[in-house]
Amino acid sequence: MPLLSIIIPSRTVDAPDLQRLQASLSHQSFQDFEVLVETSGNSEEAKAIAAQRASGEILAFFCADNDLQDRDFLRTMVWYARL
């Protein structure tokens, strides 16, 4: 079971912004996560649906256009979430 579930509501799984975010996630120093992309309903519905399917201890909600420049972003986020 992953520690972190990253939930991304998106209109389509082929969106260029989403592909860029997934690429930046692959370069993170912290890798104990799952990614759930939900395309159904509006943004709030998509978040709720994905949250029900998530298996991580910590849930993080990202927009598809996020680009994580700092390779330690997830590690720092998880550290603060566990305080």
C-alpha positions in Angstrom: 0.0 0.0 0.0 1.5 3.4 -1.0 1.9 6.1 1.6 0.7 8.8 -0.7 -2.2 8.9 -3.1 -2.0 11.7 -5.7 -5.5 12.5 -7.0 -5.7 14.5 -10.3 -9.1 15.5 -11.7 -8.7 15.9 -15.5 -11.0 16.2 -18.5 -8.9 13.6 -20.4 -6.0 11.3 -19.6 -4.2 12.5 -22.7 -4.0 16.2 -21.8 -0.5 17.7 -22.4 -0.5 19.3 -18.9 -1.2 15.9 -17.3 1.6 14.2 -19.2 4.0 17.0 -18.0 2.9 16.5 -14.4 3.3 12.7 -14.7 6.8 13.3 -16.0 7.7 15.6 -13.1 6.3 13.0 -10.7 8.7 10.4 -12.1 11.7 12.6 -11.1 10.7 13.0 -7.5 13.0 11.7 -4.8 10.0 10.3 -2.9 8.4 7.4 -4.9 6.0 5.7 -2.4 2.9 7.0 -4.2 0.1 6.1 -6.5 -1.5 8.4 -9.1 -5.2 8.4 -9.6 -6.5 10.4 -12.6 -10.3 10.8 -12.6 -12.1 12.1 -15.7 -15.7 11.7 -14.7 -17.9 14.5 -13.5 -16.8 18.0 -12.5 -13.7 18.6 -10.5 -15.2 18.1 -7.1 -17.0 14.9 -8.1 -13.9 13.6 -9.7 -11.9 14.2 -6.4 -14.5 12.4 -4.3 -14.6 9.4 -6.7 -10.8 9.1 -6.7 -10.6 9.6 -3.0 -12.8 6.6 -2.4 -10.5 4.4 -4.6 -7.3 5.7 -3.1 -5.2 3.4 -0.9 -2.7 5.8 0.4 -2.5 7.0 4.0 -2.1 10.6 2.8 -4.2 12.1 0.0 -2.9 14.9 -2.2 -5.1 16.7 -4.7 -3.2 18.2 -7.7 -4.3 20.1 -10.7 -3.1 18.6 -14.0 -1.2 21.8 -14.8 1.1 21.5 -11.8 4.8 21.0 -12.6 6.9 20.0 -9.7 10.2 21.7 -10.2 11.7 20.7 -6.9 12.5 17.0 -6.9 12.0 16.9 -3.1 8.6 18.5 -3.2 6.7 15.2 -2.4 9.2 14.2 0.3 8.8 17.6 2.0 5.0 17.5 1.7 4.8 14.0 3.2 7.1 15.1 6.0 4.9 18.0 7.0 1.7 15.9 6.6 3.1 13.4 9.1 3.9 15.9 11.8 
